[in-house]
Amino acid sequence: MKQIFTAGAFFSLLCAAVAQPALPPTPEAGPKIIFDSQNYEFGKVTQGAFIRHDFVVSNGGNATLNITDVHPGCGCTTAGTWPHELAPGQSGIIPIQINSQNLSGKIRKSVTVSSNDKRNPTMLELGGEVIKPVDITPAYAMFRLTTGETNVAPSTIRILNRTENPIQITKVFSDTTAFSVSEPKMLTDGKEYEITVTAVPPVSHGTNGVISVATSWSNYVMRIPAYLTVQPAIMVQPRTITVPAEVDRPMQFTVTLYSSRPNDVFSDPKASDDRIGVTLGNSMPGRAVYVLKVTIPAGYKTTPGHPATVSVKTTDPQQSLEVIPIQQAVSLSTIPSNDAMVRSRQAMPAVSSSGAH
């Protein structure tokens, strides 16, 4: 009988304990920043769309939460107006927007939220995939010329619609007279087109432009960069030979001469100083790549005010002679020490100033 009473009493006490109402959680000491979620997956969007999300933020502490900064990780992501102060138990939103105009493929963007929470800062993330509705191949028109060339080959750009929504090209134009663009050529109606960009003479190095392609899609304009560079036909590496201040043994330096025209020829190497030896040879038969070897004798000292040079003749009509200067480093022994400079100043006679007293 005693065992039955004891078991019954224990069961009654257990039921009474279960029936006790749960106490509300005690707010954490100080401010505490809480988000409903720190991650937002937006799925798939079409390139050019704006991705927007409101992160809900609350103060789970017992002191005022100060949100001091909301800092996106890149320029395509921006933050709207957020609550700078939240009282204990109060909530608000932090609006975030991503401009997907220049994005493609799977992306993840981060936003750092700074506050007076002792666990500061807090990281928010947005992720998903940006689908390019149109492929442009190549993505830009590039023109590379050598000095003296005037015949510029055009660049062909292909435009492919990857969606099921047909597209029509309504207008094509260049923002500069340096580039002209043809009327679009239809390869597949509503799906694939081709345009031709041409550099317009006279051409100059560093010319940039943008080819705009307006379409039948609302507010959808493709912008294709165009670049033109003009490089010298002949390149020399290095452009200058630097000799040490002290040459205690013969030293040989190598200079490579290259022309983008395979039929160009380099010849007749000469040094302005008879003490310097020079040899020249074609290192790649069939290509205009030559190696110039310059030998500096032991004990060499350049003539003050008259640095030596090495020259090579070329068949380049723009520059028939390449000249490579030879400079010599300054010896540390020729630089006066600080003590010597101080002694020199002390030895100078004092200059008295005249004037009425």
MIVEXLO-474587 format. One record per residue (C-alpha): residue in three letters; x, y, z. Coordinates in steps of 0.05 Angstrom, whole numbers, plus 5000, padded with zeros to 4 digits. Example, Ala and Ser with C-alpha at 12.3 -4.5 7.8 and 13.67 -1.06 7.14 Angstrom:
! residues 2
SITE code   px   py   pz
SITE  ALA 5246 4910 5156
SITE  SER 5273 4979 5143
END
This chain:
! residues 357
SITE code   px   py   pz
SITE  MET 5000 5000 5000
SITE  LYS 5058 5047 5016
SITE  GLN 5089 5036 4947
SITE  ILE 5023 5052 4911
SITE  PHE 5016 5118 4951
SITE  THR 5087 5138 4936
SITE  ALA 5079 5127 4861
SITE  GLY 5013 5164 4861
SITE  ALA 5043 5222 4899
SITE  PHE 5102 5227 4850
SITE  PHE 5054 5227 4790
SITE  SER 5012 5283 4821
SITE  LEU 5074 5325 4834
SITE  LEU 5098 5314 4762
SITE  CYS 5030 5336 4733
SITE  ALA 5031 5397 4777
SITE  ALA 5101 5415 4752
SITE  VAL 5079 5406 4679
SITE  ALA 5018 5450 4690
SITE  GLN 5062 5509 4713
SITE  PRO 5060 5565 4660
SITE  ALA 5127 5577 4624
SITE  LEU 5163 5640 4644
SITE  PRO 5178 5690 4587
SITE  PRO 5252 5692 4567
SITE  THR 5293 5744 4603
SITE  PRO 5318 5798 4554
SITE  GLU 5393 5795 4543
SITE  ALA 5432 5847 4580
SITE  GLY 5449 5905 4533
SITE  PRO 5425 5912 4461
SITE  LYS 5417 5849 4419
SITE  ILE 5408 5851 4343
SITE  ILE 5363 5795 4316
SITE  PHE 5343 5782 4243
SITE  ASP 5285 5738 4220
SITE  SER 5336 5711 4170
SITE  GLN 5406 5733 4151
SITE  ASN 5402 5699 4082
SITE  TYR 5356 5712 4023
SITE  GLU 5355 5666 3962
SITE  PHE 5321 5701 3903
SITE  GLY 5324 5643 3854
SITE  LYS 5331 5662 3780
SITE  VAL 5323 5732 3751
SITE  THR 5333 5762 3682
SITE  GLN 5395 5806 3675
SITE  GLY 5377 5879 3685
SITE  ALA 5324 5865 3738
SITE  PHE 5327 5898 3807
SITE  ILE 5328 5848 3864
SITE  ARG 5296 5876 3927
SITE  HIS 5289 5846 3996
SITE  ASP 5271 5874 4065
SITE  PHE 5310 5842 4122
SITE  VAL 5269 5846 4187
SITE  VAL 5312 5868 4246
SITE  SER 5292 5868 4320
SITE  ASN 5323 5887 4386
SITE  GLY 5321 5827 4433
SITE  GLY 5361 5861 4488
SITE  ASN 5342 5907 4546
SITE  ALA 5378 5970 4520
SITE  THR 5371 6014 4458
SITE  LEU 5401 5982 4396
SITE  ASN 5439 6032 4352
SITE  ILE 5449 6010 4280
SITE  THR 5507 6054 4258
SITE  ASP 5521 6029 4187
SITE  VAL 5494 5983 4133
SITE  HIS 5551 5972 4084
SITE  PRO 5541 5931 4019
SITE  GLY 5601 5893 3993
SITE  CYS 5599 5921 3921
SITE  GLY 5573 5979 3880
SITE  CYS 5516 5939 3849
SITE  THR 5484 5930 3918
SITE  THR 5452 5988 3956
SITE  ALA 5417 5997 4023
SITE  GLY 5354 6038 4033
SITE  THR 5335 6077 4095
SITE  TRP 5341 6035 4158
SITE  PRO 5322 6048 4231
SITE  HIS 5382 6077 4267
SITE  GLU 5352 6063 4336
SITE  LEU 5308 6007 4362
SITE  ALA 5282 6005 4433
SITE  PRO 5280 5937 4468
SITE  GLY 5228 5892 4434
SITE  GLN 5221 5940 4374
SITE  SER 5228 5917 4301
SITE  GLY 5243 5950 4235
SITE  ILE 5267 5933 4164
SITE  ILE 5333 5941 4127
SITE  PRO 5317 5946 4052
SITE  ILE 5370 5919 4004
SITE  GLN 5371 5925 3928
SITE  ILE 5416 5893 3876
SITE  ASN 5422 5920 3805
SITE  SER 5436 5859 3761
SITE  GLN 5450 5900 3698
SITE  ASN 5524 5879 3695
SITE  LEU 5517 5812 3730
SITE  SER 5509 5742 3703
SITE  GLY 5510 5670 3728
SITE  LYS 5507 5649 3801
SITE  ILE 5521 5707 3848
SITE  ARG 5526 5720 3923
SITE  LYS 5526 5790 3952
SITE  SER 5540 5808 4024
SITE  VAL 5519 5867 4068
SITE  THR 5553 5884 4134
SITE  VAL 5509 5913 4189
SITE  SER 5546 5950 4245
SITE  SER 5513 5964 4312
SITE  ASN 5527 5971 4386
SITE  ASP 5512 5897 4397
SITE  LYS 5573 5866 4430
SITE  ARG 5573 5813 4374
SITE  ASN 5579 5869 4322
SITE  PRO 5582 5865 4261
SITE  THR 5527 5822 4230
SITE  MET 5531 5795 4159
SITE  LEU 5471 5790 4112
SITE  GLU 5474 5751 4046
SITE  LEU 5433 5750 3982
SITE  GLY 5444 5695 3930
SITE  GLY 5415 5668 3865
SITE  GLU 5426 5665 3790
SITE  VAL 5424 5721 3739
SITE  ILE 5403 5697 3670
SITE  LYS 5429 5735 3609
SITE  PRO 5371 5743 3560
SITE  VAL 5419 5760 3503
SITE  ASP 5489 5735 3486
SITE  ILE 5536 5784 3451
SITE  THR 5596 5752 3417
SITE  PRO 5648 5781 3423
SITE  ALA 5628 5825 3481
SITE  TYR 5665 5885 3451
SITE  ALA 5695 5909 3385
SITE  MET 5771 5912 3390
SITE  PHE 5816 5942 3337
SITE  ARG 5892 5935 3342
SITE  LEU 5936 5971 3292
SITE  THR 6009 5986 3284
SITE  THR 6037 6055 3269
SITE  GLY 6028 6074 3196
SITE  GLU 5971 6025 3182
SITE  THR 5907 6054 3153
SITE  ASN 5870 5992 3131
SITE  VAL 5827 5973 3191
SITE  ALA 5791 5906 3187
SITE  PRO 5718 5911 3212
SITE  SER 5693 5874 3274
SITE  THR 5632 5829 3268
SITE  ILE 5586 5824 3329
SITE  ARG 5534 5768 3336
SITE  ILE 5472 5778 3379
SITE  LEU 5433 5716 3403
SITE  ASN 5366 5718 3439
SITE  ARG 5366 5662 3492
SITE  THR 5293 5672 3513
SITE  GLU 5228 5649 3482
SITE  ASN 5206 5721 3474
SITE  PRO 5223 5745 3403
SITE  ILE 5267 5807 3397
SITE  GLN 5273 5857 3341
SITE  ILE 5331 5907 3333
SITE  THR 5299 5975 3322
SITE  LYS 5360 6020 3319
SITE  VAL 5437 6016 3320
SITE  PHE 5483 6076 3330
SITE  SER 5552 6096 3354
SITE  ASP 5565 6151 3405
SITE  THR 5627 6175 3366
SITE  THR 5646 6187 3294
SITE  ALA 5709 6145 3306
SITE  PHE 5667 6082 3296
SITE  SER 5612 6067 3246
SITE  VAL 5562 6010 3251
SITE  SER 5522 5974 3197
SITE  GLU 5448 5961 3196
SITE  PRO 5432 5895 3232
SITE  LYS 5432 5832 3190
SITE  MET 5378 5782 3211
SITE  LEU 5403 5711 3215
SITE  THR 5341 5682 3249
SITE  ASP 5278 5724 3257
SITE  GLY 5268 5746 3329
SITE  LYS 5327 5704 3351
SITE  GLU 5395 5719 3320
SITE  TYR 5426 5781 3288
SITE  GLU 5494 5807 3265
SITE  ILE 5523 5877 3262
SITE  THR 5590 5902 3235
SITE  VAL 5631 5956 3270
SITE  THR 5685 5994 3232
SITE  ALA 5739 6042 3256
SITE  VAL 5737 6106 3214
SITE  PRO 5804 6138 3193
SITE  PRO 5842 6177 3214
SITE  VAL 5853 6132 3274
SITE  SER 5889 6150 3338
SITE  HIS 5913 6110 3398
SITE  GLY 5866 6104 3457
SITE  THR 5801 6116 3419
SITE  ASN 5740 6089 3456
SITE  GLY 5666 6088 3440
SITE  VAL 5600 6053 3453
SITE  ILE 5554 6020 3402
SITE  SER 5482 6022 3426
SITE  VAL 5431 5971 3401
SITE  ALA 5358 5989 3415
SITE  THR 5307 5933 3414
SITE  SER 5233 5919 3414
SITE  TRP 5236 5898 3487
SITE  SER 5213 5954 3534
SITE  ASN 5272 5996 3558
SITE  TYR 5322 5943 3535
SITE  VAL 5383 5972 3501
SITE  MET 5448 5934 3490
SITE  ARG 5513 5973 3496
SITE  ILE 5575 5945 3463
SITE  PRO 5642 5978 3479
SITE  ALA 5691 5992 3422
SITE  TYR 5766 6002 3432
SITE  LEU 5822 6021 3385
SITE  THR 5896 6019 3401
SITE  VAL 5955 6038 3357
SITE  GLN 6021 6007 3376
SITE  PRO 6090 6020 3346
SITE  ALA 6110 5966 3297
SITE  ILE 6179 5959 3330
SITE  MET 6189 5945 3404
SITE  VAL 6256 5946 3441
SITE  GLN 6267 5914 3509
SITE  PRO 6299 5942 3550
SITE  ARG 6297 6013 3524
SITE  THR 6359 6033 3565
SITE  ILE 6422 5995 3587
SITE  THR 6443 6011 3658
SITE  VAL 6516 5996 3676
SITE  PRO 6539 5989 3749
SITE  ALA 6583 6045 3777
SITE  GLU 6642 5997 3783
SITE  VAL 6655 5948 3726
SITE  ASP 6708 5900 3753
SITE  ARG 6701 5850 3696
SITE  PRO 6672 5850 3626
SITE  MET 6595 5850 3627
SITE  GLN 6547 5831 3572
SITE  PHE 6476 5859 3564
SITE  THR 6422 5832 3519
SITE  VAL 6370 5875 3482
SITE  THR 6312 5844 3444
SITE  LEU 6286 5879 3381
SITE  TYR 6218 5857 3354
SITE  SER 6175 5879 3295
SITE  SER 6102 5859 3284
SITE  ARG 6118 5857 3210
SITE  PRO 6155 5791 3195
SITE  ASN 6193 5820 3136
SITE  ASP 6226 5876 3176
SITE  VAL 6301 5872 3183
SITE  PHE 6349 5899 3236
SITE  SER 6422 5910 3216
SITE  ASP 6487 5949 3224
SITE  PRO 6494 5953 3300
SITE  LYS 6541 6008 3324
SITE  ALA 6566 6036 3390
SITE  SER 6583 6109 3399
SITE  ASP 6641 6088 3445
SITE  ASP 6695 6045 3412
SITE  ARG 6707 6008 3478
SITE  ILE 6637 5977 3474
SITE  GLY 6628 5914 3433
SITE  VAL 6562 5898 3397
SITE  THR 6535 5838 3358
SITE  LEU 6466 5827 3327
SITE  GLY 6431 5764 3305
SITE  ASN 6362 5739 3285
SITE  SER 6338 5693 3341
SITE  MET 6275 5668 3306
SITE  PRO 6283 5654 3231
SITE  GLY 6220 5673 3193
SITE  ARG 6202 5726 3245
SITE  ALA 6230 5796 3257
SITE  VAL 6259 5780 3326
SITE  TYR 6332 5800 3337
SITE  VAL 6379 5797 3396
SITE  LEU 6430 5852 3406
SITE  LYS 6489 5835 3452
SITE  VAL 6526 5893 3483
SITE  THR 6593 5881 3518
SITE  ILE 6620 5931 3568
SITE  PRO 6695 5925 3583
SITE  ALA 6725 5920 3654
SITE  GLY 6740 5988 3684
SITE  TYR 6689 6023 3640
SITE  LYS 6671 6095 3659
SITE  THR 6623 6136 3618
SITE  THR 6646 6205 3595
SITE  PRO 6613 6258 3639
SITE  GLY 6559 6294 3601
SITE  HIS 6565 6248 3541
SITE  PRO 6531 6181 3555
SITE  ALA 6545 6126 3504
SITE  THR 6492 6097 3458
SITE  VAL 6481 6036 3414
SITE  SER 6443 6042 3348
SITE  VAL 6412 5992 3300
SITE  LYS 6385 6006 3231
SITE  THR 6314 5982 3214
SITE  THR 6271 5977 3151
SITE  ASP 6213 6011 3188
SITE  PRO 6194 6071 3145
SITE  GLN 6171 6108 3207
SITE  GLN 6236 6099 3245
SITE  SER 6297 6077 3206
SITE  LEU 6344 6078 3267
SITE  GLU 6334 6052 3337
SITE  VAL 6380 6084 3389
SITE  ILE 6390 6052 3458
SITE  PRO 6424 6097 3510
SITE  ILE 6475 6069 3560
SITE  GLN 6474 6100 3629
SITE  GLN 6521 6086 3687
SITE  ALA 6500 6085 3760
SITE  VAL 6531 6136 3807
SITE  SER 6586 6110 3852
SITE  LEU 6571 6118 3926
SITE  SER 6643 6141 3937
SITE  THR 6628 6204 3896
SITE  ILE 6570 6224 3941
SITE  PRO 6595 6267 4000
SITE  SER 6579 6241 4069
SITE  ASN 6538 6280 4119
SITE  ASP 6601 6296 4159
SITE  ALA 6636 6323 4098
SITE  MET 6577 6366 4081
SITE  VAL 6576 6393 4153
SITE  ARG 6651 6409 4150
SITE  SER 6641 6443 4084
SITE  ARG 6587 6488 4112
SITE  GLN 6629 6504 4174
SITE  ALA 6688 6525 4130
SITE  MET 6646 6575 4092
SITE  PRO 6658 6648 4114
SITE  ALA 6602 6679 4153
SITE  VAL 6560 6730 4115
SITE  SER 6542 6792 4156
SITE  SER 6480 6830 4143
SITE  SER 6484 6906 4137
SITE  GLY 6432 6954 4161
SITE  ALA 6417 7011 4207
SITE  HIS 6421 6998 4282
END
